[in-house]
Amino acid sequence: MPAKNRKRRESFGAIRKLPSGRYQASYVGPDGERYTAPSTFTAIEDARAWLARRRIEIADDQWTQHTAQASAGAGKGRATTFAEYAEQWVATRTNRHGDHLRPRTAAEYRRLIAGPLKDFGPLRLTAIGPEAVRAWYSGLIAAGTKTQAARAYELLKAVLATAVDDGRLKVNPCQIRGGASATTGKKVEPPTAAELQAIMDKIPERFRAAVILAAWAGVRYGELTELRRRDLEKTGDVYVVNVSRAVTQVTGQGFIVGTTKSEAGVRTIVLPPHVSPTIDAHIRDHVNPFAESLLFPAADGHTHLAQSAFYRHWDAARTAAGRPDMPWHALRHYGATRAALAGATLKELQTRLGHSTVAAAMRYQHTAGRDEELARRMSDLA
């Protein structure tokens, strides 16, 4: 009668000799579940070595249920790479309201994963350590891409934080203090009144109202190019702009109309009366007479205006104004500054610009002569 296979008592785990003569190792993890080695061993010493490595992982607090499952199932398939996990993260990510990522956001995340984060792509999640993250981040900073480095690091940290929540990692290897807030240090300087007028004089007539809405209503480009005739209302001698949607252009998907950047982005903005004649002329001369007609369509008069098509005109106009460095969103800074000088509170600025927090609105304030005004008031009190 053949002898029964017996498990050998070990200081940690168990080893069983199989009928084939090979050895099978297993152990009970901290979660109370038994985990078996992915393959059998020719020598009992090799089985004991495998158990010893698992014991060290537990002792060093490096053991997780996922790594144990991956180790136990390694013979059935390769471990998940960062690129695979990150793609799954992007595809399934939701916000606190249960909404999936906006198409433009998802596309930007995928660009970062395929670009700045590509070195991590083929690596197993457990192979990404703090030293590797610091070396990668330092390389991006040294290359002068501080803003890009901050965005990529923020994404890497978020993805790996979810991996920790999923039990795939014990700790997040992204431990660089301030890593997600590195910037080039360049400040956006809004145009002066003279520079804004120079832009208005140079830009084609059909885009003058676009400059007005960006500068005096603070609408973002995606909000601006989704505005339709029905979104403008005239009350007396002033126009009211109703912002409730935005459009984004996603590579491979075209133009996608969706909600504004945040819930706070849905807002009603009253324009100052001195810009009304420009808006009147634009509606009369450049907008089709239907409620759903786009205020600033592409050359065909019906489809959305791509940034690349518009920026050719914008680039010429800002260069003519002596500000080739000025980005389009500097016009939002201009509007925020003017509103602040007119006496708007931070809460009013927050509402006007469509920001979720007061802190965000504060970034768009500039002194623009306010210090001189304060100095004169101080003099009056002397």
Phi, psi and omega in degrees: 000124184295147179287145178286148176286131182243147174276133177276138175285128178239165177294335175213129179077193182217149178232132180238133177272124184273165179303333180287348183096352179273168185245138179245129182248144177207164178205162176260122182282173179302340180273000179088358180266149178268136180238134183248143179302147184292343179213163178271169186237146178287318182248145180295331179297323179292322178295319179294325178295320178297317178295322180298321179294322178293322180295321179295319178302317180292317181295325180273006180062032178257358182279134171226159180300321183292315180297325178295316179295321179294319179294317181291331182254016184299330181287346182267348181171163183282159181288156179292134178271166178299318182301317180293316181292319180296320178296318177297323179297314180296318184291333185248358184296135176228157177268187184293346178264000180086010180271141176287167180301146175294149182306319181293321179294315179299320179295321179294319178297317180295326177295317180294321180294321180277345182254262183302331183263009186297332180297333180274344186313306184278356184279147170292149180304319182289349180271356180267107182250169180304321181295317180296320179295315180297319180295317179296314182296317179300323179295319179293319179296317180296331180281356177086013181256063186296313181295317178297319180298317180296317181293317180294319180296318180300319178293314179303315181297319181293317180297314182287334174296321177292324177298324176295314179299327181280354181083010179278336176229150178279316178224157178279123181286353178276100186230027181274116181294125180075012183299328183272001183243010179293136179224169179285346181084357180283132179262142177279118179262119180291161178288154172281170178301320180294319180293322178296320178294322178296322177295316179298323181289329186269323186290146179307148185306324184288352179247002181296320180293332177295318178296318179300312183293324178290319184281322186256341177249346178068027180284142176285163183300316180295328176288317181301312186280000173253356177297139180237168185306322182290346181276354177250129176233139178252125178239109184066239181254014180236152176259145175245128180256124178256110181257120180220354182218169175210155179240143176231148177253117183247130180304127179085349181239345180081207181273131180235121179269131180212202180281173178288175185304325177210174178299326180293342180291339176282114188203165176241127186237130177265128179273148177294147187298335185290346180264355183303318179302322179294319178293319177304311183296321181294314180297320181292318190260340190229003181240132178295150188278046179232148183302326183270004181293134177292141178288327183225074182280174174289181184301335180283351177084000185228322185270169182291150182274117180288145179302320182299324179288319181286322187294340174298318179286321179296318181298317179295322183290316181290329177293320179296332180275001180078019182231060179296346180276349192279120176283162181302320184288357174296337178292330174295321177297321180299312181297321180295319180297314181296320179294321179295318179294332179281356177105011180294139175282168178299322179296320179292322176296319179301315180292317184294321182273348179078037179264149180281336182228156176295323180302321179295320179295326181297331181295340184263011178264140177225153184294314175045049178091356182297324182296321179296318179298318179295321180296320179295322178294322178297322180295323181295336181270352184289000000 
